[in-house]
Amino acid sequence: MFRWYDYWIKGIDNGVMDEPAVSVFVEGSREHVTAERWPPKDAGYKSLNLRPRGKLSPESEPMAADTPPRTASTRHHSR
């Protein structure tokens, strides 16, 4: 990051513009991946839902863990 600032703000030609546009660390594989654009061309997309304790899951969570969502036919009004 500092090399980018050196190039653009201070005008130092340090070769940063010759490097790949994107460099990311892939958690789990413990490797760096580079690409010429973001998102990378071969990126896959997957919808994820936030779950309790900050977890992600492809399945959505019901409104309450022990009861199904209420619909018009299951609602009742008290008087």
C-alpha positions in Angstrom: 0.0 0.0 0.0 2.8 2.4 0.8 4.4 1.8 -2.5 1.1 2.8 -4.2 1.1 6.1 -2.2 4.8 6.7 -3.0 4.0 6.3 -6.7 0.8 8.4 -6.9 1.5 11.1 -4.2 5.3 11.4 -4.1 5.9 10.6 -7.8 8.4 7.8 -7.0 8.7 5.4 -9.9 9.0 2.2 -7.9 7.5 -0.4 -10.3 4.2 -0.7 -8.4 2.3 -0.1 -11.7 4.1 -3.1 -13.3 2.6 -5.5 -10.7 -0.8 -7.3 -10.9 -3.7 -5.0 -10.1 -5.0 -7.4 -7.4 -3.2 -9.4 -4.8 -5.2 -11.3 -2.2 -4.4 -13.8 0.6 -6.8 -16.8 0.4 -7.7 -17.8 3.9 -7.5 -21.5 4.4 -5.1 -22.2 1.5 -2.5 -19.9 3.0 -1.5 -18.6 -0.5 -1.5 -15.3 -2.3 -3.4 -15.1 -5.6 -3.0 -12.3 -8.2 -5.3 -11.1 -10.9 -5.5 -8.2 -13.4 -9.0 -7.1 -12.3 -11.5 -7.4 -9.4 -13.3 -9.7 -9.2 -11.1 -12.2 -11.0 -12.6 -13.6 -14.2 -12.9 -17.1 -12.8 -14.6 -16.0 -9.6 -17.7 -18.0 -8.6 -20.7 -16.4 -6.9 -22.6 -18.0 -4.1 -25.4 -16.5 -1.9 -24.7 -16.8 1.8 -26.8 -16.0 4.8 -25.4 -14.7 8.1 -26.1 -17.1 10.9 -25.7 -16.9 14.7 -22.2 -16.4 16.0 -21.1 -14.7 12.8 -21.2 -17.9 10.7 -22.2 -18.1 7.0 -24.4 -20.7 5.5 -26.1 -21.2 2.1 -29.4 -22.0 3.9 -31.5 -19.3 5.4 -32.5 -19.4 9.0 -36.2 -19.5 10.1 -37.4 -16.4 12.0 -37.3 -18.5 15.3 -35.4 -21.7 15.7 -38.3 -23.6 17.2 -41.3 -22.2 15.2 -42.0 -21.9 11.5 -42.7 -18.5 10.1 -46.3 -17.3 10.6 -48.5 -17.2 7.5 -52.0 -15.7 7.0 -53.6 -19.0 7.7 -51.7 -19.6 11.0 -52.2 -16.1 12.5 -54.9 -15.6 15.1 -56.0 -12.5 16.9 -56.7 -12.3 20.6 -59.6 -10.2 21.8 
